[in-house]
Amino acid sequence: ALLLGPQNFFKKLPIFFSKIFVKSTLMFALFWGIMSGGPRGTECLMRWIRGTDDGINSLIAGFVGGMGVVFFSSIDVAMYIASKAVESLFYYCVEKNIVKPRKNGNILLFAFS
C-alpha cells in the first residue's frame, strides 16, 4: 500500500482498518494475549504476593489462561489444551513416582497428543 504513494495509502486506510478491526480478529488477539501473557504474569504475581512457588500458583495461573478460551472458542484450541493437560499430568505423575517412565515414552506422548 505504501508503494502506491501517500495519497492512495491514506485513501485506502479506512478500508484497511475496517478489515482489521472486526470482532473475530479482536477476539483472536485478546485470546492469544491472555493465553500467552496471562498465566506467566499471574504466576509471577502469585509468587510475589504469597512469597512461595508451589502448585497453587500454577493452578490459579492455569485458570487465568483457560479464561482465554471464553474469548475465542475453537475445537482445535480446546483439543490442543486438553492434550497439553494430559502431557502435564503424565509428567507430574512421573515426578511423583506414580507412573514409571518408559524408554522414549515422552516422544510417544508428544506424537500422540
C-alpha positions as CSV (number, residue, x, y, z in Angstrom):
1,A,0.0,0.0,0.0
2,L,2.9,2.4,0.6
3,L,4.2,1.8,-2.9
4,L,1.1,3.4,-4.3
5,G,2.0,6.7,-2.9
6,P,0.8,8.6,0.2
7,Q,-2.4,9.8,-1.4
8,N,-3.6,6.3,-2.3
9,F,-2.4,4.9,1.0
10,F,-4.5,7.4,3.0
11,K,-7.5,6.9,0.8
12,K,-7.4,3.1,1.4
13,L,-6.6,3.4,5.2
14,P,-10.3,3.2,6.2
15,I,-10.7,0.0,4.2
16,F,-7.6,-1.4,5.9
17,F,-9.0,-0.6,9.4
18,S,-12.4,-2.0,8.5
19,K,-10.8,-5.3,7.6
20,I,-8.6,-5.5,10.6
21,F,-10.8,-4.2,13.4
22,V,-13.6,-6.8,13.2
23,K,-15.0,-8.7,16.2
24,S,-13.4,-12.0,15.3
25,T,-9.9,-10.5,14.8
26,L,-10.1,-8.6,18.0
27,M,-11.3,-11.7,19.9
28,F,-8.5,-13.8,18.5
29,A,-5.9,-11.2,19.5
30,L,-7.4,-11.0,23.0
31,F,-7.4,-14.8,23.3
32,W,-3.7,-15.1,22.4
33,G,-2.8,-12.2,24.7
34,I,-4.5,-13.9,27.6
35,M,-3.2,-17.3,26.7
36,S,0.4,-16.2,26.4
37,G,0.8,-13.5,29.0
38,G,-1.9,-14.3,31.5
39,P,-0.6,-17.4,33.1
40,R,3.0,-16.3,33.3
41,G,2.1,-12.9,34.7
42,T,-0.4,-14.5,37.2
43,E,2.2,-17.0,38.3
44,C,4.8,-14.2,38.9
45,L,2.2,-12.1,40.7
46,M,1.1,-15.0,42.9
47,R,4.8,-15.9,43.7
48,W,5.4,-12.2,44.7
49,I,2.2,-12.0,46.8
50,R,2.4,-15.4,48.5
51,G,6.2,-15.5,48.8
52,T,6.2,-19.1,47.7
53,D,6.4,-21.1,44.5
54,D,4.1,-24.1,44.6
55,G,1.3,-25.8,42.7
56,I,-1.4,-23.4,43.9
57,N,0.2,-20.6,42.0
58,S,0.3,-22.8,38.8
59,L,-3.4,-23.8,39.4
60,I,-4.5,-20.2,39.6
61,A,-2.4,-19.3,36.6
62,G,-3.8,-22.1,34.6
63,F,-7.3,-20.9,35.4
64,V,-6.5,-17.4,34.1
65,G,-5.0,-18.9,30.9
66,G,-8.1,-21.1,30.5
67,M,-10.3,-18.0,30.7
68,G,-8.8,-17.0,27.3
69,V,-10.9,-19.7,25.7
70,V,-14.0,-17.6,26.6
71,F,-12.9,-15.0,24.1
72,F,-12.1,-17.4,21.2
73,S,-13.8,-20.7,21.4
74,S,-12.5,-23.3,18.9
75,I,-12.5,-27.1,18.9
76,D,-8.9,-27.1,17.7
77,V,-7.7,-24.9,20.5
78,A,-9.7,-27.0,23.1
79,M,-8.1,-30.2,21.8
80,Y,-4.6,-28.7,22.0
81,I,-5.2,-27.5,25.5
82,A,-6.6,-30.9,26.5
83,S,-3.6,-32.7,25.0
84,K,-1.2,-30.4,26.9
85,A,-3.1,-31.1,30.1
86,V,-2.7,-34.8,29.7
87,E,1.0,-34.3,29.0
88,S,1.4,-32.2,32.1
89,L,-0.5,-34.7,34.2
90,F,1.8,-37.5,32.9
91,Y,5.0,-35.6,33.8
92,Y,3.6,-34.8,37.2
93,C,2.9,-38.5,37.8
94,V,6.4,-39.4,36.7
95,E,7.8,-36.8,39.0
96,K,5.8,-38.1,42.0
97,N,6.7,-41.7,41.1
98,I,3.1,-42.6,40.5
99,V,3.9,-43.8,36.9
100,K,7.2,-45.3,35.8
101,P,8.8,-43.6,32.9
102,R,9.2,-45.7,29.8
103,K,12.1,-45.5,27.3
104,N,11.1,-42.9,24.7
105,G,7.7,-42.5,26.4
106,N,7.9,-38.8,26.2
107,I,8.4,-39.0,22.4
108,L,5.3,-41.2,22.1
109,L,3.3,-39.0,24.3
110,F,4.2,-36.0,22.2
111,A,3.5,-37.8,19.0
112,F,0.0,-38.9,20.0
113,S,-1.1,-35.7,21.7
